[in-house]
Amino acid sequence: MWNQVLQNPDTPALVTWQGLRITPGLHAVTGDEGSGKTRLLRTLAGDLAGDALWLDLRLPGHDQHIPEDIWAQLQTRCSRWNTELSAQLTEALGLTEHLGKHLFMLSTGSRRKVALVGLLASGVTVTCIDQPYVALDMASVRVLRDFLNDMADHPSRAWVVADYEADEAINWSTRVTLQAP
């Protein structure tokens, strides 16, 4: 179903899931439409309940919520929530002006930024991010790239990022390519 490349076998795994060794650092999951990228992230987060998190970055069903509601809900689920990081990301991603607005009032990109702040500030051991750059402006793409590259050497956290291609500006620990059935 998938092929791994560029994995350092000397790095201890945080978790081994269906033969996939998830170690601290950044992991790219790539593949064509229908190859199972989103399903892999959702299943991984579900199987590691409590210490892994995946969100649909569109935040469906939350139109009447404000960003602070989304983050408050995540704080109750994520015991290592980082309030300071959440505030820094809110400012860096240009969300400050949108605080207090209902999500239905926000652009697709801003909604996705709300979800990204939640994922990145969650503090969970394994953070699963699906197509992170969709609808983001270039300034926000740079913020996300910088954040991920800063986390590449984190000793106890992993980020599993799924997209059609691996961003060459990211210092990936592992690249996994999924094949469509």
MODAGI-V57907 format. One record per run of one state. SS is the DSSP state (hx for helix, st for strand, lp for the rest). FROM is the first residue (numbers start at 1). TO is the last residue. If there is no record, write none. Layout:
# MODAGI-V57907
<<SS	FROM	TO> <SS	FROM	TO>>
This chain:
# MODAGI-V57907
<<lp	1	1> <st	2	5> <lp	6	12> <st	13	17> <lp	18	19> <st	20	23> <lp	24	24> <st	25	30> <lp	31	36> <hx	37	47> <lp	48	51> <st	52	54> <lp	55	65> <st	66	66> <hx	67	77> <lp	78	82> <hx	83	92> <lp	93	95> <hx	96	98> <lp	99	101> <st	102	102> <hx	103	105> <lp	106	107> <hx	108	121> <lp	122	125> <st	126	130> <lp	131	137> <hx	138	151> <lp	152	157> <st	158	163> <lp	164	173> <st	174	178> <lp	179	181>>
